Amino acid sequence: MTKLVVLLILLVASLSTAGCSEKILGNSTNSKVSLEKNDVLIITQLDHINTSLQKGPIFVKMGSRWCPACRSMTPILEKLAVEYRGKATIASVDVDQNPEVREYFEVESIPDSFVIVGVENGKYVYMQENGKVSTDRSQARIIGLNGKDDEKVFEKIIDLALLQEEKIKS
């Protein structure tokens, strides 16, 4: 019996610290928009993204409350929201609460982040890490976390998106 309890504890511990790359399931929707601390937009519908795009690029983090890696991104998102206030929107989607958004973006692993810079022929246009844009989200997504450099990677992509926006306006 003791061995069984120890094995169960080890299994639970390994699952809770192993990241969040398993298939995501969700079953409820929420239609309201809200802001977290420091103006991180909580997205519950694609219309929220479309509205935010009218103001500039939008950084989107797909995650869930049960995901430790997703929760660890919260301070980064809050800092980015302050840094880019008025220039770019920093947003978060709870994929369990918003299955339609999750399905639209074909999210299978979390955290999953990307920057949308516009719409072209009815498709979102995404900023890639190399500064190019694409309507293929798989070319621009950032899966998981890579450590302390995550914030710098996010800033680089948002800065590239803002540069693109300036070029288009000029």
C-alpha positions in Angstrom: 0.0 0.0 0.0 2.8 2.4 0.9 4.5 1.8 -2.5 1.2 2.6 -4.3 0.9 5.9 -2.4 4.5 6.8 -3.2 4.0 6.0 -6.9 0.8 8.0 -7.0 2.5 11.0 -5.4 5.4 10.7 -7.8 3.0 10.5 -10.8 1.1 13.5 -9.7 4.3 15.5 -9.0 5.7 14.7 -12.5 2.5 15.5 -14.3 2.1 18.9 -12.5 5.7 20.0 -13.4 6.0 18.4 -16.9 4.7 21.4 -18.8 1.5 21.7 -20.7 2.0 19.9 -24.0 -0.9 17.5 -23.8 -4.0 17.8 -26.0 -6.3 20.5 -24.7 -9.9 20.0 -23.9 -12.5 22.7 -23.2 -16.2 22.9 -22.8 -17.4 26.4 -21.9 -17.5 29.8 -23.5 -17.5 33.3 -22.1 -18.5 36.4 -24.2 -17.2 39.2 -22.1 -13.9 41.1 -22.5 -11.9 42.0 -19.5 -8.5 43.4 -18.5 -6.2 41.8 -16.1 -3.7 43.8 -14.0 -1.7 46.2 -16.1 -4.1 46.0 -19.1 -3.6 42.4 -20.4 -6.7 41.9 -22.5 -8.6 38.7 -21.9 -9.9 37.4 -25.2 -13.0 35.3 -25.3 -14.0 35.9 -29.0 -12.3 36.5 -32.3 -14.0 39.8 -32.5 -11.9 41.0 -29.6 -8.8 40.4 -31.7 -10.3 42.1 -34.7 -11.2 45.2 -32.6 -7.7 45.3 -31.0 -6.0 45.0 -34.5 -7.6 48.4 -35.4 -5.3 49.9 -32.8 -2.1 48.0 -33.8 -0.4 44.7 -33.5 -1.6 42.2 -30.9 0.5 39.7 -29.0 -1.7 36.7 -28.0 -0.8 34.0 -25.4 -2.9 30.9 -25.5 -2.9 29.1 -22.1 -4.9 27.8 -19.2 -5.1 28.2 -15.4 -4.0 24.6 -14.8 -0.8 25.0 -16.8 2.2 26.0 -14.6 4.2 27.3 -17.7 1.2 29.4 -18.7 0.9 30.9 -15.2 4.6 31.7 -15.1 4.0 33.9 -18.2 1.6 36.2 -16.3 4.3 38.6 -15.0 5.9 38.8 -18.5 2.6 39.7 -20.0 1.9 42.3 -17.4 5.3 43.9 -18.0 4.8 43.8 -21.8 1.3 45.4 -21.4 2.9 48.3 -19.5 5.8 48.6 -21.9 3.7 48.6 -25.1 0.6 50.4 -23.8 -0.9 52.5 -26.6 1.4 50.8 -29.2 0.4 47.1 -29.2 -2.2 45.0 -27.4 -1.0 42.2 -25.1 -3.7 39.6 -24.8 -4.4 36.2 -23.2 -6.8 33.4 -24.1 -7.9 30.7 -21.6 -8.3 27.8 -24.1 -10.4 25.8 -21.7 -12.9 28.6 -21.3 -12.9 29.6 -25.0 -12.9 26.4 -27.2 -14.0 28.3 -30.3 -10.9 30.5 -30.2 -8.7 27.5 -29.4 -10.2 25.6 -32.4 -9.8 28.5 -34.8 -6.1 28.8 -34.0 -5.7 25.0 -33.9 -4.0 25.1 -30.5 -2.8 21.7 -29.4 0.0 22.6 -26.9 0.2 25.4 -24.5 1.6 28.0 -23.8 1.3 29.0 -27.5 2.0 32.6 -28.4 2.0 34.7 -31.6 1.7 38.3 -32.8 -1.0 39.3 -35.3 -0.2 42.3 -37.4 -3.3 42.5 -39.7 -5.7 40.7 -41.9 -5.2 39.8 -45.5 -7.9 38.1 -47.7 -9.8 37.2 -44.6 -6.8 35.6 -42.9 -4.8 36.9 -40.0 -1.2 38.0 -40.8 1.4 36.9 -38.3 4.8 38.3 -37.5 7.6 35.8 -37.6 10.8 35.9 -35.4 12.8 36.8 -38.6 10.7 39.9 -39.3 8.8 38.4 -42.2 5.0 38.1 -42.2 2.8 35.1 -43.1 -0.8 34.0 -43.0 0.5 30.6 -41.9 0.4 30.7 -38.1 2.6 27.7 -37.8 5.5 29.8 -39.2 5.0 32.4 -36.4 4.0 30.6 -33.3 6.1 30.4 -30.1 5.4 27.1 -28.3 6.2 26.7 -24.6 8.8 28.7 -22.7 12.6 28.7 -23.2 13.7 30.3 -19.9 14.7 33.8 -19.0 15.0 35.0 -22.6 11.3 34.6 -23.3 10.6 38.2 -22.6 13.3 39.4 -25.0 11.9 37.1 -27.7 8.4 38.5 -27.2 9.7 42.1 -27.2 11.7 41.4 -30.4 8.7 40.1 -32.3 6.4 42.9 -31.0 9.1 45.5 -32.0 9.3 44.0 -35.5 5.5 44.2 -35.7 5.6 47.9 -34.7 8.3 48.6 -37.3 6.1 46.9 -40.0 3.2 49.0 -38.9 5.3 52.2 -39.3 6.4 51.1 -42.8 2.8 50.6 -43.9 1.8 54.0 -42.5 4.7 55.8 -44.3 
